[in-house]
Amino acid sequence: MESMMQEDKKKGKKPVVKKVVKNGEVKKTVSIKAIEKKAYELYEKRGGKNGSAEQDWLEANRILEAGE
């Protein structure tokens, strides 16, 4: 299964991670929609068990920012 970022690249979509420079510091931002989609993928990968929504969200954000 391809990652969402790989699928979006093939479709010619803009990346879900943006680099923002503020006060000379580079920060990465990820779209909410991309995090939602990746968190749901993690939920499904776990077998659809409830109880880890916050962990899925944080992990999805980490994965997308890292470009995994």
C-alpha positions in Angstrom: 0.0 0.0 0.0 1.4 3.4 -1.0 1.5 6.2 1.5 -0.9 9.1 1.1 2.0 11.4 0.1 3.1 9.0 -2.6 -0.5 8.8 -3.9 -0.8 12.6 -3.9 2.5 13.0 -5.7 1.2 10.7 -8.5 -2.0 12.7 -8.8 -0.1 15.9 -9.0 -1.4 17.3 -5.7 0.5 19.7 -3.6 2.4 18.3 -0.7 0.6 18.1 2.7 3.6 19.4 4.5 4.5 23.1 4.2 7.6 24.8 5.4 6.8 28.1 7.1 9.5 30.6 8.1 8.7 32.8 11.1 11.2 35.0 12.8 14.0 33.2 10.9 12.9 29.8 12.2 11.7 27.1 9.8 8.7 25.1 11.0 6.7 22.5 9.2 2.9 22.5 9.1 0.7 19.7 8.0 -2.9 20.0 6.8 -5.7 18.9 9.2 -7.2 16.8 6.4 -4.0 15.0 5.8 -3.6 14.2 9.6 -7.2 13.0 9.7 -6.7 10.7 6.8 -3.4 9.3 8.2 -4.9 8.9 11.7 -7.7 6.9 10.2 -5.2 4.7 8.4 -3.5 4.0 11.7 -6.9 3.2 13.3 -7.7 0.7 10.6 -4.2 -0.8 10.8 -4.9 -1.5 14.5 -8.0 -3.4 13.6 -10.5 -0.6 14.2 -10.2 -0.8 18.0 -11.4 2.4 19.8 -9.5 4.2 22.5 -6.4 5.6 20.9 -7.7 8.5 18.8 -5.4 11.0 20.4 -2.4 8.7 20.0 -3.3 8.1 16.3 -3.6 11.8 15.7 -0.2 12.6 17.2 1.5 9.7 15.4 -0.1 10.7 12.1 1.2 14.3 12.5 4.7 13.0 13.4 4.8 10.6 10.4 3.6 13.3 8.0 6.1 15.9 9.3 8.9 13.4 9.0 7.9 12.5 5.5 7.6 8.8 6.2 
